[in-house]
Amino acid sequence: FLTGFWASTDERNFQIAADATGQAVVLPVNRTYSAKGLEFEGEWRKGPFAIVVGATFTDAKIDKDQIDPAFTGNTPRHIPDFAFFARPQVEFEKVTFGAVVNGTTESFAQDTNQLVQPGYVLVSPFVQYRPARGLTVAVNAFNVFDELAVVQIQAPTIPPSGLANAQVMNGRTVTASLRYAF
């Protein structure tokens, strides 16, 4: 499936942000945004092989900022130009294995468009074994290469202290499960 989109929205809100020293401040927001782009989703199967893929290309911008016109024309925070996922897998009678691969290109940490959050690719393999009817043993490894994936930074620039609040995806996480369905 290929879908095109063109959206616009208004925002009247308050947000918690950080000033140049990294201190939290509350700021009013009164903006108009627009975004246009393409989304693709597809699936292919042949015998034991399957792959599901998706990708989104987005061109987003702040159309108008009523409070601070300097933001007009900037890219909204945390909106990458390109994001994608793929889930290839092989499924046999008693075992399924594959991986989930997802990632994004870089994006801006804040609407000032000064600090860039790097893009990332996460690879998360999995295997499922079905030894008996209704019984599944699974092992999953999220972010198997322990990639640093920054999804949010509070500061618009690196403050003089060199420290800023950031939210990241989990590092390598391996889980195992036993499931019985009846």
C-alpha positions as CSV (number, residue, x, y, z in Angstrom):
1,F,0.0,0.0,0.0
2,L,1.2,3.5,-0.8
3,T,-0.5,6.4,0.9
4,G,0.1,10.1,0.4
5,F,-0.8,12.6,3.1
6,W,-1.0,16.3,3.6
7,A,-2.1,17.5,7.0
8,S,-2.1,20.8,8.8
9,T,-3.0,21.6,12.4
10,D,-3.0,24.4,14.9
11,E,-1.6,24.1,18.4
12,R,-2.3,26.4,21.4
13,N,-0.6,25.0,24.4
14,F,2.1,25.3,27.0
15,Q,5.3,23.3,27.0
16,I,8.1,22.6,29.4
17,A,11.4,23.5,27.8
18,A,14.9,24.3,28.8
19,D,16.6,27.7,28.6
20,A,20.2,28.2,27.4
21,T,21.5,27.2,30.8
22,G,19.5,23.9,30.8
23,Q,16.9,25.1,33.4
24,A,13.3,24.1,32.9
25,V,10.9,26.8,31.8
26,V,7.2,26.9,30.8
27,L,6.5,28.5,27.4
28,P,3.3,29.3,25.6
29,V,2.8,27.8,22.1
30,N,0.5,29.2,19.4
31,R,1.5,27.6,16.1
32,T,0.3,26.2,12.8
33,Y,2.1,23.1,11.4
34,S,1.9,21.3,8.1
35,A,3.2,17.9,7.0
36,K,3.1,16.1,3.7
37,G,4.6,12.8,2.7
38,L,4.3,9.2,1.7
39,E,3.7,6.0,3.6
40,F,4.5,2.6,2.3
41,E,3.5,-0.8,3.8
42,G,3.9,-4.1,2.1
43,E,4.1,-7.8,2.8
44,W,5.5,-10.7,0.7
45,R,5.2,-14.4,1.4
46,K,6.6,-17.4,-0.4
47,G,6.8,-20.8,1.2
48,P,8.3,-20.5,4.6
49,F,9.7,-17.0,3.9
50,A,7.9,-13.7,4.7
51,I,8.8,-10.1,5.0
52,V,6.7,-7.1,6.2
53,V,8.1,-3.7,5.5
54,G,7.0,-0.1,6.0
55,A,8.5,3.3,5.4
56,T,7.4,6.9,5.9
57,F,8.8,10.0,4.2
58,T,7.7,13.2,5.9
59,D,8.3,16.9,5.0
60,A,7.0,18.8,8.0
61,K,7.3,22.5,9.0
62,I,6.1,25.1,11.3
63,D,4.0,27.3,9.0
64,K,3.5,30.2,11.5
65,D,4.4,30.9,15.1
66,Q,2.2,33.7,16.6
67,I,4.4,34.1,19.7
68,D,8.0,33.8,18.2
69,P,8.1,34.3,14.4
70,A,11.7,33.0,14.4
71,F,10.3,29.5,14.5
72,T,8.3,30.0,11.3
73,G,9.7,27.7,8.5
74,N,11.6,25.4,10.9
75,T,11.1,21.7,11.1
76,P,9.1,20.5,14.2
77,R,11.1,18.6,16.8
78,H,11.5,14.8,16.7
79,I,10.2,14.5,13.1
80,P,12.7,12.6,10.9
81,D,12.5,12.9,7.1
82,F,12.5,9.1,6.9
83,A,11.5,6.3,9.2
84,F,11.2,2.6,8.4
85,F,10.8,-1.0,9.6
86,A,11.3,-4.5,8.2
87,R,10.4,-7.8,9.7
88,P,11.8,-10.7,7.7
89,Q,11.1,-14.2,9.0
90,V,11.3,-17.9,8.1
91,E,8.6,-20.2,9.5
92,F,8.8,-24.0,9.6
93,E,6.5,-26.4,11.3
94,K,8.2,-26.2,14.8
95,V,10.4,-23.1,14.5
96,T,10.2,-19.5,13.4
97,F,13.1,-17.1,13.3
98,G,13.6,-13.6,12.0
99,A,14.3,-10.1,13.1
100,V,12.6,-6.7,13.4
101,V,14.7,-3.9,12.0
102,N,13.5,-0.3,12.5
103,G,15.1,3.1,12.3
104,T,15.0,6.8,11.5
105,T,17.1,9.5,10.0
106,E,18.3,12.4,12.1
107,S,15.8,14.9,13.6
108,F,15.9,18.1,15.5
109,A,15.8,18.0,19.3
110,Q,13.7,21.2,19.5
111,D,11.9,23.6,17.3
112,T,14.9,26.0,17.2
113,N,16.5,23.5,14.8
114,Q,19.9,23.9,16.4
115,L,20.6,20.5,18.1
116,V,20.4,17.4,15.9
117,Q,19.4,14.0,17.3
118,P,21.2,11.3,15.3
119,G,19.3,8.7,13.3
120,Y,19.5,5.1,14.3
121,V,18.8,1.5,13.2
122,L,17.8,-1.1,15.7
123,V,18.0,-4.8,15.0
124,S,15.9,-7.2,17.2
125,P,16.2,-10.9,16.2
126,F,13.8,-13.5,17.6
127,V,13.3,-17.3,17.5
128,Q,10.2,-19.3,18.5
129,Y,10.2,-23.0,19.0
130,R,6.9,-25.0,19.2
131,P,7.8,-28.4,20.8
132,A,4.2,-29.5,21.3
133,R,0.7,-28.3,20.4
134,G,-0.1,-25.0,22.2
135,L,3.4,-24.7,23.7
136,T,5.8,-22.0,22.5
137,V,9.3,-21.2,23.7
138,A,10.6,-17.9,22.5
139,V,13.8,-15.9,22.8
140,N,13.9,-12.2,21.7
141,A,16.9,-9.8,21.6
142,F,15.8,-6.2,21.4
143,N,18.5,-3.9,20.0
144,V,21.0,-6.7,19.8
145,F,23.9,-4.5,18.7
146,D,23.3,-2.2,21.7
147,E,22.8,0.9,19.5
148,L,22.4,4.3,21.2
149,A,19.0,5.5,19.9
150,V,18.2,9.0,21.1
151,V,14.4,9.7,20.7
152,Q,14.2,13.0,22.7
153,I,16.5,15.7,24.0
154,Q,15.0,18.5,26.2
155,A,17.5,21.2,25.4
156,P,17.5,23.2,22.2
157,T,21.4,23.4,22.3
158,I,24.1,21.8,24.5
159,P,24.1,24.0,27.6
160,P,27.3,25.3,29.2
161,S,27.3,22.4,31.7
162,G,27.4,20.0,28.8
163,L,24.5,18.0,30.2
164,A,20.9,17.8,28.9
165,N,18.0,15.5,29.6
166,A,17.5,12.8,27.0
167,Q,15.2,9.9,26.4
168,V,16.8,6.8,24.7
169,M,15.5,3.4,23.6
170,N,16.6,0.5,25.8
171,G,20.0,-1.0,25.2
172,R,20.4,-4.7,24.4
173,T,17.6,-6.5,26.1
174,V,17.3,-10.3,25.9
175,T,14.0,-12.0,27.0
176,A,12.8,-15.6,27.0
177,S,9.2,-16.8,27.4
178,L,7.2,-19.9,27.7
179,R,3.6,-19.8,26.5
180,Y,0.9,-22.3,26.6
181,A,-2.3,-21.7,24.7
182,F,-5.4,-23.8,25.4
